[in-house]
Amino acid sequence: MTTATLPPGPPTPRFVQGAFALTGRLAALRRLRDRYGDAFTVDTPLFGRAVVISGAAEIKQLFTAGPGLVENLEPNLGRVLGPGSLFALTGEEHLRQRKLLVPPFHGRRLAAYEKIIEEEAVREMASWPQARPFPVLPSMMRITLNAILRAVFGAEGAELAELRTLLPPWVAYGSRLAVLPIPRTDLGRWSPWGRFMVFRRRYDAIVDRLIDKAAGEDLERRADVLALLLRSRYDDGSPMSRGQIADQLLTLLAAGHETTATTLAWAVERLRRHPGVLRDLAAEADAGGGALREATITEVQRTRPVVDLVGRKVLVDGFRLGRWTLPKGYTVLVGISLIHDDESLFPRARAFDPYRFLDARPDLYEWIPFGGGRRRCLGAAFATMEMNVVLRTMLRDFTLVPTAAPDERRRSRGIANAPAKGGRAVVRRRGSRTAASASAAAGGAR
């Protein structure tokens, strides 16, 4: 057996490290990085003994390692989203499924979804109060949920209404279950996982109805992802099963709903505290531009990543990762927030400075809010487009009032780290043209 060489780490017991991880994960990670350097070993109830890395070279090596060396580490996400989810699949089966899911999220397909997202943004923002504080996170949650239900699920009518009611509490519940240890015994229907499966059965029944409806329509005329998945075929000509489709639709919802909405809430929180950037963004939106808005989205994701860790499991004994030799079965965690704070990569790293990305796109092994390698978030392009459209709509239709209030603290919602006050905003509507368009959109709500 190969001798392991592991980075140093705290000697405190597992339950103590777990408590720190639950109560202040980012602060704990930063303290460990300051004490031990850009790699250290931890021991927590969820991951066991694990190596945390935040050096760019080692992160790139991990993300580009072959599937025979390391594999995805999302044990609870796979259980939450189903056995057919990309988070649960490994090896060739993961690549086989991913191949079918790539086409809807690239190129001209994305343009077809922009109108849906703008409609949902205008409709939701029509209800925003004027000149008094309110949290934008619930609104952003509704926008991203409705956009995904229409663009991805192709839902309308009764199914759209049912999913709007079912999914928000289920996603929130599953997000919290995903960061808890998996129980060793089945505790029945009244246990947390048992209650979760009650939601799942209701969801599967709705998706079955959506598939039945789609089967009676001309799928070639539909642009939603459900229709594309029903038309897709594996290399051997076989279609996806209903269970696989249900799992993948849920995966796309989970990956693109809460995280995107939370990033938009952070964008509002950041912009209110940087009035110069806000003025430039409003002027750019009036002129029909978008370069600074795209750079702002990139900087929000750098300074306020909603997910701060992504992991891999070592499959072979003696896996060499930079300076370290890791044993089989070990977990490697990538500190997303830690590398985003690296002064050697991002000068004045703690400052919010979108202009740094105006003339330079970030390296995808140094800026990693979507993960990296063959496990990089499939919906990254969709999420980026969605955030761009929502911010463009807000800047066009509203004046966002700056504030001198302290930064909102991070609050864990399970998987995602959200602004503690929900991204509080004060807005004023801009002009009669936008008021009329908002009123028309609100009147057209389903």
Buried (B, 14 or more C-beta within 10 A) or exposed (E): EEEBEBBEBBEEEBEEBBBBBBEBBBEBBBEBBEEBEBBBBBBBBBBEBBBBBBBBEBBBBBBEBEBEBBBBBBBBBBBBBBEBBBBBBBEEEBEEBBEBBEEBBEEEBBEEBBEBBBBBBBBBBBEBEEEEEBBBBBBBBBBBBBBBBBBBBBBBEEBBEBBBEBBBEBBBBBBBBBBBEEEEEEEEEEEEBEBBEEBBEBBBEBBEBBBEBBEEEEBEEBBBBBBBBBBBEEEEEEBBEBEBBBBBBBBBBBBBBBBBBBBBBBBBBBBBBBBEBBEBBBEBBEEEBBEBBBBBBBBBBBBBBBBBBBBBBBBBBBBBBBEBBBBBEBBBBBBBBBBBBBEEBBEEBEEBBBEBBEEEEBEBBBBBBBBBBBBEBBBBBBBBBBBBBBBBBBBBBBBBBBBEEEEBEBEBBBBBBBBBBBBBBBBEBBEEEBEEBBEEBBEEEE
